[in-house]
């Protein structure tokens, strides 16, 4: 999706969802401070006899990547590939960060081990009802040694040419407080690659030449020394920061008040997505990941900011250091743009949980897939037969990008948002899942349906996923085909008659 196509459709959920579908084709370089976030959850039933503080009986504990590591985690969750350059200590925290990064798909980390440095670990304590009780940190906040800095710069600059966008995720732990930020920005500018900065602290001259800088309200005030207590004040401060850093745009994140984008084409205020806030931890990491992937796909800054705003609304509704997947964002766009039917549109993770729940209840789960661009009687017959072969039917729907690869640049006629809404409105369909790959094999592997249904115009040997389903005891069903109906033929007929 190019910026020209999107320029007049910045609010269209289908156009924005198409951007999300292209994330899998992008590669991001992220340079910044990695951390480990420990979250401990427990019951609080009494105060300590030793001091007036709550006693937490820990019942659950999790470990996640934090800081720039959470940016990388978001990029991986969105299906893109990522090169990551960061600094860790020779300690348990560094080992844990390395292990967590190794679990991410399509992620290539370079972690420089600094002797005597303590890897940042944040320990957060929560009651079982989600109340944040305490945070305890371990960290070293110092610039890297000269030898470490030289290796970080070498590793980062070497990755610039192979990426679409560079992210600098600065958590003010020392790594980007040196000349590293300037060196990476210079290399990116020379290669024609955008640089997006999540800033921290003072001294924004180190970000000079970046494409977009994303301070929150407090960071904007610290950076400029200006008031930020109104829309006009925020715009004035952002314009001053834009001039000082020569950035193309400043995107100010404003928590419950949304975002403000100040760019060459003007000022844009984006209201916050309406959601109950559970935890704002890591929301900025999600914003910069989504913003960068959208810019990598050629989106105008405003379209990229809209997507980032939607993603932020998702993660603040979740407890802990959360991420937003592509299907999460697409689902939210569908929720915004379409009423009613979107309740049956699910992301891959939600669909897997739902199908598992159905099987535990003794229900037989069926699956079929297709583009379903213009619904015709052949489609209706296929879906009716598929639903008759099972108790619950899941439809895998090709994303817009996938349809274009399979059928050409003129397809689909309808966006994936519209197609999903139509499919979800049918009584024979229980769940719709959009997939970005050319075939549904990965989705079939995730959902493990009991019955796989395709039209009888396919030979059994040509049914994608057939061997897999039969291998675990499932069944492949070839449904009768209604003759004389084809989406391609219908479109060709409409063109021939000039309709």
C-alpha positions in Angstrom: 0.0 0.0 0.0 1.6 3.3 -1.1 1.2 6.7 0.5 -0.5 7.9 -2.7 -3.2 5.3 -2.4 -3.7 6.1 1.3 -3.5 9.9 1.1 -7.3 10.2 0.6 -8.3 7.3 2.8 -6.6 8.0 6.1 -9.6 7.2 8.2 -10.8 4.1 6.2 -10.5 1.0 8.4 -10.0 -1.2 5.4 -7.1 0.9 4.0 -5.5 1.0 7.5 -6.0 -2.8 7.9 -4.3 -3.3 4.5 -1.2 -1.6 5.9 -1.2 -4.0 8.8 -1.3 -6.9 6.4 1.9 -5.7 4.8 3.9 -5.7 8.1 5.1 -9.2 7.5 7.2 -7.9 4.6 9.1 -5.3 6.6 12.4 -5.4 8.5 13.2 -3.0 11.3 16.5 -2.1 13.0 16.0 -1.3 16.7 18.9 0.2 18.7 18.3 0.8 22.4 18.3 -0.1 26.1 17.0 -3.7 26.7 15.5 -4.6 30.1 13.7 -7.5 31.8 10.3 -6.9 33.3 9.4 -9.2 36.2 5.8 -9.1 37.3 4.8 -10.8 40.6 1.1 -11.3 41.4 -0.3 -12.3 44.7 -3.0 -12.1 47.4 -3.0 -9.2 49.8 -5.0 -10.1 52.9 -3.2 -8.5 55.8 -0.6 -5.9 56.8 2.8 -6.9 58.0 3.3 -6.9 61.8 6.8 -5.4 61.2 5.6 -2.3 59.4 2.4 -0.8 58.0 2.9 -2.4 54.6 0.9 -5.1 52.8 2.0 -8.7 52.8 1.9 -10.2 49.3 1.6 -14.0 49.0 3.0 -14.5 45.5 0.8 -16.8 43.4 2.1 -16.1 39.9 5.2 -14.7 38.3 6.1 -13.7 34.7 9.2 -12.4 32.9 9.0 -10.3 29.7 11.3 -8.2 27.7 11.1 -4.5 28.6 12.5 -1.2 27.4 13.7 -1.5 23.8 13.3 -5.3 24.2 9.5 -4.7 24.3 9.7 -2.7 21.1 11.3 -5.7 19.5 8.7 -8.0 21.1 5.9 -5.8 19.5 7.6 -6.0 16.1 7.8 -9.8 16.3 4.1 -10.0 17.4 3.2 -7.9 14.3 4.9 -10.5 12.1 7.8 -8.3 10.9 11.5 -9.1 11.1 13.9 -7.2 13.3 17.6 -6.7 13.9 18.2 -5.6 17.5 21.4 -4.0 18.9 21.7 -3.5 22.6 23.9 -3.7 25.7 23.7 -6.2 28.6 25.7 -7.1 31.7 27.5 -10.3 32.4 24.8 -11.3 34.8 21.6 -13.3 35.2 19.5 -10.4 33.8 21.6 -10.3 30.7 21.2 -14.1 30.3 17.5 -13.8 30.8 17.2 -11.0 28.2 19.1 -13.1 25.7 16.9 -16.2 26.4 13.7 -14.1 25.9 15.0 -12.6 22.7 15.8 -16.1 21.4 12.2 -17.1 21.7 11.0 -14.3 19.3 10.4 -15.2 15.6 12.3 -13.4 12.9 14.5 -11.6 15.4 18.3 -11.2 15.1 19.8 -9.7 18.3 23.3 -8.4 18.8 23.9 -8.1 22.5 27.2 -6.6 23.6 28.2 -8.0 27.0 29.7 -5.3 29.2 31.8 -6.5 32.1 30.7 -5.0 35.4 27.5 -3.6 34.1 24.1 -4.6 35.6 21.3 -5.4 33.2 18.2 -3.4 34.0 15.6 -5.5 35.8 12.3 -4.0 36.9 10.3 -6.0 39.5 6.7 -5.0 39.7 4.3 -6.3 42.4 0.6 -6.6 41.8 -2.4 -7.8 43.8 -4.5 -10.4 42.2 -7.1 -7.8 41.3 -4.5 -5.9 39.3 -3.5 -3.1 41.6 0.1 -2.0 41.3 1.7 -2.2 44.7 5.5 -1.6 44.3 8.3 -1.5 41.7 11.9 -2.4 42.6 14.7 -1.8 40.0 18.2 -3.1 39.5 20.3 -1.3 36.9 23.5 0.6 35.8 22.9 4.0 34.4 26.3 4.9 32.8 27.5 5.4 29.2 29.2 2.3 27.7 33.0 2.0 27.8 34.7 3.1 24.6 35.3 -0.5 23.4 31.7 -1.4 24.0 30.5 1.7 22.3 32.6 1.1 19.2 31.2 -2.4 18.8 27.6 -1.3 19.3 28.1 1.4 16.6 29.7 -1.1 14.2 26.9 -3.6 14.7 24.2 -1.0 14.3 25.6 0.7 11.2 26.1 -2.7 9.5 22.4 -3.4 9.8 21.1 -0.1 8.4 21.3 -1.1 4.7 19.2 -4.2 5.2 16.3 -2.5 7.1 13.3 -0.4 6.1 13.2 1.8 9.1 15.6 2.5 12.1 14.2 2.8 15.6 16.1 4.4 18.5 14.5 3.3 21.7 16.1 5.5 24.4 15.4 4.7 28.1 18.3 6.9 29.4 20.3 4.0 30.7 23.5 5.2 29.0 23.6 3.4 25.7 22.2 6.3 23.6 23.4 9.1 25.8 26.7 9.0 23.9 27.5 9.6 20.2 25.8 6.3 19.2 22.5 7.9 18.3 24.1 10.5 16.1 26.2 7.9 14.3 23.2 5.7 13.6 21.1 8.6 12.4 23.9 9.7 10.0 24.2 6.2 8.6 20.4 5.9 8.1 20.2 9.3 6.4 23.0 8.4 4.1 21.1 5.2 3.2 17.8 7.0 2.8 16.2 5.2 5.7 13.7 6.9 8.1 14.7 7.1 11.8 12.0 7.1 14.5 13.0 8.0 18.0 11.3 7.2 21.3 13.3 9.8 23.5 14.2 10.1 27.1 15.9 12.7 29.2 17.4 16.0 28.1 19.8 16.8 25.3 17.7 16.1 22.3 20.4 17.4 20.0 21.6 13.8 19.9 18.5 13.0 17.9 19.1 15.8 15.3 18.2 14.6 11.8 15.7 12.0 13.0 12.5 11.6 10.9 9.9 11.4 13.7 10.4 11.9 17.5 7.7 10.6 19.8 7.9 12.3 23.3 5.1 12.0 25.8 3.8 15.2 27.3 6.2 15.3 30.3 9.2 14.5 28.0 8.2 17.3 25.7 8.1 19.7 28.6 11.5 18.6 29.8 13.1 18.8 26.4 11.8 22.3 25.6 11.3 23.9 29.0 7.9 25.1 27.7 4.4 24.7 29.0 2.3 21.7 27.8 -1.0 22.4 29.7 -3.2 22.9 26.6 -3.5 21.9 23.0 -2.0 25.2 21.8 0.9 24.9 24.3 1.7 21.3 23.2 1.7 22.4 19.5 4.0 25.3 20.2 6.4 23.1 22.2 6.3 20.4 19.5 7.0 23.0 16.8 9.9 24.3 18.8 11.3 20.8 19.2 10.8 20.1 15.5 12.8 23.2 14.7 15.6 22.4 17.2 16.1 18.8 16.0 15.3 19.2 12.3 12.9 16.3 12.6 10.2 16.0 9.9 7.5 15.4 12.5 6.9 15.3 16.3 4.3 12.8 17.6 3.3 13.7 21.2 1.6 10.9 23.1 -0.9 12.3 25.6 -2.1 9.3 27.5 -5.9 9.5 28.0 -6.0 12.5 25.6 -4.7 10.6 22.6 -1.9 12.0 20.4 -0.9 15.2 18.6 1.1 15.0 15.3 3.0 18.2 14.3 4.4 17.8 10.8 5.1 19.9 7.7 1.5 19.4 6.5 0.0 20.8 9.7 -1.2 19.8 13.1 -3.4 16.7 13.8 -5.0 15.9 17.1 -6.0 12.2 17.5 -8.4 11.4 20.3 -7.6 8.3 22.5 -9.3 5.1 21.5 -12.2 4.5 24.0 -11.0 1.7 26.3 -10.9 0.9 30.0 -7.2 1.5 31.0 -5.7 -1.5 32.9 -2.0 -0.7 32.6 -0.1 1.8 30.6 3.2 -0.1 30.9 4.9 -0.4 27.5 2.3 1.5 25.5 5.0 3.8 24.1 6.9 0.7 22.8 3.8 -0.5 21.0 3.3 3.0 19.5 6.8 3.2 18.1 6.7 -0.3 16.7 3.4 0.2 14.8 4.3 3.7 13.7 7.7 2.5 12.3 6.2 -0.5 10.5 3.5 1.7 8.9 6.1 4.2 7.8 8.2 1.4 6.4 5.2 0.4 4.3 5.1 3.9 2.8 2.2 5.3 4.9 1.8 9.0 5.4 2.7 10.1 8.9 -0.9 10.7 9.8 -2.0 7.2 8.7 0.9 5.7 10.6 -0.1 7.7 13.7 -3.7 6.6 13.5 -2.6 2.9 13.5 -0.3 3.5 16.4 -3.1 5.2 18.3 -5.4 2.2 17.7 -2.6 -0.2 18.9 -2.0 1.9 22.0 -5.7 1.6 22.9 -5.3 -2.2 22.7 -2.3 -2.6 25.0 -3.4 -0.1 27.7 -6.5 -2.4 28.2 -4.2 -5.3 29.2 -2.3 -6.0 32.4 1.5 -5.9 32.4 4.0 -5.4 29.5 1.6 -6.2 26.7 1.9 -6.3 22.9 -0.6 -5.9 20.1 -0.7 -8.4 17.2 -1.7 -7.5 13.6 -5.0 -9.4 14.1 -5.6 -7.4 17.3 -5.2 -4.1 15.3 -7.3 -5.4 12.4 -10.0 -6.5 14.8 -10.0 -3.1 16.5 -10.3 -1.4 13.1 -13.2 -3.7 12.3 -14.8 -2.8 15.6 -14.5 0.8 14.8 -15.7 0.6 11.3 -18.4 -2.1 11.3 -21.1 -2.9 13.8 -22.5 -6.2 15.0 -20.7 -8.8 12.8 -17.2 -8.0 14.1 -18.0 -10.0 17.3 -17.3 -13.1 15.2 -14.0 -11.8 13.8 -11.1 -13.0 15.8 -7.3 -12.9 15.8 -5.3 -16.1 15.5 -4.7 -16.4 19.3 -8.3 -15.8 20.2 -9.5 -18.2 17.6 -7.2 -21.0 18.9 -8.5 -20.5 22.4 -12.1 -20.5 21.1 -11.7 -23.7 19.0 -10.0 -25.5 22.0 -13.0 -24.5 24.2 -15.4 -25.9 21.6 -13.5 -29.2 21.4 -13.5 -29.5 25.2 -17.3 -29.1 25.0 -17.4 -32.1 22.7 -18.1 -30.0 19.5 -16.6 -30.8 16.1 -14.7 -27.9 14.6 -14.7 -27.4 10.9 -12.5 -25.1 8.7 -12.7 -23.7 5.2 -10.9 -20.8 3.6 -10.9 -18.4 0.6 -10.9 -14.8 -0.6 -14.7 -14.5 -0.7 -14.4 -11.2 -2.6 -17.9 -11.1 -4.1 -20.2 -13.5 -2.3 -22.2 -15.7 -4.8 -24.4 -18.8 -4.6 -21.4 -21.1 -5.0 -19.9 -19.6 -1.8 -23.2 -19.9 0.1 -23.5 -23.6 -0.9 -19.9 -24.3 0.2 -20.4 -22.7 3.5 -23.7 -24.5 4.1 -22.1 -27.8 3.3 -19.1 -27.0 5.5 -21.3 -26.1 8.4 -23.3 -29.3 7.9 -20.1 -31.4 8.4 -19.3 -29.9 11.8 -20.7 -28.2 14.9 -18.8 -25.0 14.6 -17.3 -23.5 11.4 -14.2 -21.3 11.2 -13.6 -19.4 8.0 -10.0 -18.4 7.1 -10.1 -15.2 5.0 -7.2 -14.1 2.8 -5.9 -10.6 3.7 -6.0 -7.9 1.1 -2.2 -8.2 0.5 -2.6 -12.0 0.1 -5.4 -11.6 -2.4 -3.3 -9.2 -4.4 -0.4 -11.6 -4.6 -2.7 -14.5 -5.6 -5.1 -12.6 -8.0 -3.4 -9.5 -9.2 -3.3 -5.8 -8.3 -7.0 -5.2 -9.2 -8.2 -7.5 -6.5 -9.8 -7.6 -4.0 -12.8 -5.6 -5.0 -13.8 -5.3 -1.3 -11.4 -4.7 1.6 -10.7 -7.5 4.1 -12.7 -5.4 6.7 -15.8 -5.5 4.4 -15.3 -9.2 3.4 -14.9 -10.2 7.1 -18.0 -8.4 8.1 -20.0 -10.1 5.3 -18.7 -13.5 6.2 -19.4 -13.0 9.9 -23.0 -12.0 9.2 -23.8 -15.4 7.8 -25.5 -17.9 10.2 -23.4 -20.8 8.8 -20.2 -19.1 10.0 -19.2 -19.1 13.7 -15.8 -17.5 13.5 -13.7 -15.5 10.9 -9.9 -15.3 11.0 -7.9 -13.1 8.5 -4.6 -14.6 7.5 -1.7 -12.8 5.7 0.0 -15.8 4.2 -0.7 -17.1 0.7 -2.1 -20.4 2.0 -3.9 -21.2 5.3 -1.5 -23.9 6.4 -0.1 -22.0 9.4 -3.6 -21.1 10.5 -4.7 -24.8 10.1 -1.7 -25.8 12.2 -2.7 -23.4 14.9 -6.4 -24.3 15.0 -6.2 -28.0 14.3 -9.7 -28.4 12.9 -11.5 -31.8 13.1 -12.9 -31.3 9.5 -11.2 -29.4 6.6 -13.6 -28.5 3.8 -12.9 -27.4 0.2 -14.9 -27.5 -3.0 -15.0 -30.6 -5.1 -13.2 -28.7 -7.9 -10.1 -29.5 -5.8 -8.4 -32.9 -5.9 -7.8 -34.3 -2.5 -4.0 -34.2 -3.1 -4.3 -30.4 -3.8 -6.0 -29.5 -0.5 -3.6 -27.4 1.6 -3.4 -28.9 5.1 -5.2 -32.1 4.1 -2.3 -34.4 5.1 -1.9 -32.5 8.4 -5.5 -32.8 9.4 -5.7 -36.5 8.4 -2.4 -37.1 10.2 -3.9 -36.3 13.6 -7.2 -38.1 12.9 -9.3 -35.4 11.3 -11.2 -35.5 8.0 -11.1 -33.8 4.6 -14.5 -33.1 3.0 -14.9 -32.1 -0.7 -18.1 -30.1 -1.0 -20.3 -30.2 -4.1 -19.7 -27.2 -6.4 -22.5 -25.1 -7.8 -21.7 -24.7 -11.5 -21.5 -21.4 -13.4 -20.5 -19.2 -10.5 -17.0 -17.6 -10.2 -15.9 -14.3 -8.7 -13.3 -13.8 -11.4 -15.9 -14.4 -14.1 -18.4 -12.1 -12.4 -15.9 -9.3 -12.3 -15.0 -9.9 -16.0 -18.7 -9.8 -16.9 -19.2 -6.5 -15.1 -16.2 -5.0 -16.8 -17.5 -6.2 -20.2 -20.9 -4.7 -19.7 -19.5 -1.5 -18.3 -21.4 -1.8 -15.0 
